[in-house]
Each structure stands twice: as structure tokens, then as C-alpha cells.
Amino acid sequence: MINTTEMRKRAVTKFTDSREWKAFHERQMEFAEDMAKYGNPYFIAHDSVLRDTSIMNGKDIINFGSYNYVCLSGDPEVNEAAIEAVKKYGTSASGSRLLAGEKTIHKELEAKIAKWKHTEDALVLVGGHSTNVTFVGNFCNENDLILYDILSHNSISQGLKISKADKKRFPHNNFSRLERLIENNRDKYEKILIVVEGVYSMDGDIAPIDEFVRIKKKYGCFLMVDEAHSACVIGENGGGVDEYFNLAPDDIDIKMGTLSKGLGTCGGYLAGSKELIEYLRYNLPGFVFSVGLSPVLTAAVIKGIELLERDNTRVQKLHKNIEIFMREAHKHGFDTCLAGETAITPIMIGDDELAFRLSMVMQEDGIFVPPALYPAVPRGKARLRYCLNSDHTEEQIVYAMEVLKRRLTR
Ligand SMILES: Cc1ncc(COP(=O)(O)O)c(C=O)c1O
């Protein structure tokens, strides 16, 4: 028999009585003492472009915290393109592109991204996170299966939550387990979508995309690669996973990327076959029911890709900086997680509080590096998440590693 008193819920009428607030507040309390002593490591304001340096609290600081990997944000030519666009179009697309928000430069940008990513067409959306949510959330139906890496970014997990498809995860980068999962499930589903990232954002490792391509071809699956941290970074010209693994243009079905990282603005893109993009243009909720990308950002990304195509000096400089960072970090005996060839070069600290404290005290040494703490990483695996860009100098990197060594041995 159903006990009706058990079913009755206690009414929550004040937000501070909610489970959500209580859990958040408890977590805040864990760091209250350190925050009182060292300050808050979150929402630190920067009053300049984030390149090798930035201005924090009115002072120059060496910046290891941002995703401006090839320094397109703040580039004079990119700025100029954005200024010209603002003069011509204003600051907003002022409507969904389907109805009133379409601009000639949207078409131009999508053609540029398609050419850059070797696909037939592309679509740009207003957010990288929302691009994943809406695509992963809507590409599959109840007859389908989505297979995803256990370390998938939150934007992918949020999409999984709304998708009607069945979902199964596989251990990080473990393509053998993925293959077994497909073997056991191929005949139960219509579409199978495999979702992985080109470079993982907490460890800085490159996924074995060539293996995922082999598997997706063997079993007739769809492969989506999130290139948030691989586009503009890996490959001789920053072409991303296609270039790095020397893939054929259609080896990956859905090439997803953000405009906010290497490309220096804000937004997301999906690149793929003519038919897929045509379908998404009329059907993808996060595109159809959202405003078009701001013309300012659209023009800035067009110029950014143009600069990347002009020559690869920025990408090569970034690669050199990654090499220098690895050399210096290993010289001091630091654990660089799974990093080595990407702009995300974390150093494992272990304890949450120590990582937090180091991040704060190194600001006194003129260095900004954010901590990555639980729940962003597993407990006991806190790290300082250094991010490199093409403007960093050897001196800045050498100094940063010396400072960390000194702070750790004090
Ligand atoms: C792998 C990955 N995908 C998607 C996103 C979301 O991109 P955006 O910050 O442009 O919304 C991020 C952001 O950090 C990311 O790391």
C-alpha cells in the first residue's frame, strides 16, 4: 500500500532552505578559512586583453589562465574588423537568423569555417556550451545510442541529459572498451553517435582520434569531435585533429568547435556534410530559437581565420612555448598530468587547499594561474591549470616554474 505521508514533500519556500543552496554553502564553508586568508581565486577581474600578460588590480601580471591560445583576441587586425562590423551592423544580429537576423558575414564566416575544417558546410551559434547542449541533445532519438568518454565536458553531459537516446559511457580514451560496447549493441540501434573531444581540458591530453575514426567506419557510427582545445592548437597550422592525425575530410561526421578559445571571441560551430548542416539550419533548437551570432564577433572570427591561413607563426610559437614549458616543468620534477603537446599544461598538486593557496600566493610573484579543484577534477587530484599562448616568452615560462618550485619548497 502507498503511504501518502511518505509521498508528501516538505515545502521549500526560501531558496536558502533548498538542497541546492545547502550543498553549495557547505562547499563554500570548506574554503572559508583559506578565502579569508588568501582571497577568492574565482571571478578575479582583468582589465585588459588576456595575452602573455594582463592587468589585475591595476598591475601587470603574467597570465597563465586564459584560452587566447594564438592571441587572436586583442590582435589589431581582428579589432579593426570588429570595429568596422559594429559601424555597419551594430552590436546585435537582432533576431533569429531564420527570420530576421541573417547577415552576409554569417554566410561568409560559415563558408570560411567549412573550408578551414575541410567540410561541405558549417553553422555558427552564439555559445560553445549551448552548441554542444543543443546538438548532443537533439541529434539522436529513442531508437539511437550515444557513446561518450567519461571525461566529457559539462556541455556534452548537459546535452546527454535532454537526449531521448540511450547512453553509455566508456573509460577515458579507451577505444577498445568503446569497440566492445559497439559490438554488443550495434544491432539494437539505428544511429550510434560517438562523442569525444580532441584535447581534454583538465589533463591537456590528445584523444586517439585515428582509432575512433577506424571504429566508427568499421561499425557505421557517427563520430562527433569537440575541438574546443584542439582547433588552432594542434597540427602544424593549428588545423586541429584533422591535420594532426592526417585525416580524410569526411572521417569525422560532426566537427564541433568553440569560437571562444583559439578563435578569440565567443560562440560555437558545427561543421559537416551539406545535408547535415542544412537539416540543422532549419531544425536545431539552439540555432533556430536563438539570436544569430553578433556581427562584431562574426567579423572578428573571419579575420582570425584569415590570419591563421596567412601564416603559421603564431601556432609555431605556441608549439615552441609548450616545449619550453614541458622542459622547465620536468627539470623541476613537476607532474604535468597527461599534457605535452597542447596549450593546456596543468601541474598536479594533489591537495585542493594547497592548489588554491599556491594560486593565490603566486599572484604576489606576478603570476596568474587558476587552480582546478574538486569537483572539476577528482578528489586528491587538484592542479594548477597553466594555459599557454603564442605571446608568452621563454623568460616568463622559466620564471613561472622557478616561482612554483620556490613556493612548494618553502
Ligand atoms: C571541451 C569544451 N567544450 C565546450 C566548451 C564550451 O565552450 P564555450 O566556453 O565557448 O561556451 C568548453 C569550455 O570550456 C570546453 O572546454
The ligand as a MOL file (V3000), in Angstrom:
LIG
                    3D

  0  0  0     0  0            999 V3000
M  V30 BEGIN CTAB
M  V30 COUNTS 16 16 0 0 0
M  V30 BEGIN ATOM
M  V30 1 C 35.6400 20.7850 -24.3230 0
M  V30 2 C 34.7820 22.0060 -24.2270 0
M  V30 3 N 33.6660 22.0800 -24.9640 0
M  V30 4 C 32.8480 23.1500 -24.9260 0
M  V30 5 C 33.1340 24.2250 -24.1090 0
M  V30 6 C 32.1930 25.3970 -24.0710 0
M  V30 7 O 32.6980 26.4260 -24.8360 0
M  V30 8 P 32.4110 27.9860 -24.5290 0
M  V30 9 O 33.2500 28.3380 -23.3420 0
M  V30 10 O 32.8660 28.6350 -25.7730 0
M  V30 11 O 30.9620 28.1140 -24.2520 0
M  V30 12 C 34.2850 24.2040 -23.3400 0
M  V30 13 C 34.6150 25.3520 -22.4680 0
M  V30 14 O 35.4570 25.3770 -21.6670 0
M  V30 15 C 35.1430 23.0590 -23.3880 0
M  V30 16 O 36.2430 23.0000 -22.6580 0
M  V30 END ATOM
M  V30 BEGIN BOND
M  V30 1 1 1 2
M  V30 2 1 2 3
M  V30 3 2 2 15
M  V30 4 2 3 4
M  V30 5 1 4 5
M  V30 6 1 5 6
M  V30 7 2 5 12
M  V30 8 1 6 7
M  V30 9 1 7 8
M  V30 10 2 8 9
M  V30 11 1 8 10
M  V30 12 1 8 11
M  V30 13 1 12 13
M  V30 14 1 12 15
M  V30 15 2 13 14
M  V30 16 1 15 16
M  V30 END BOND
M  V30 END CTAB
M  END
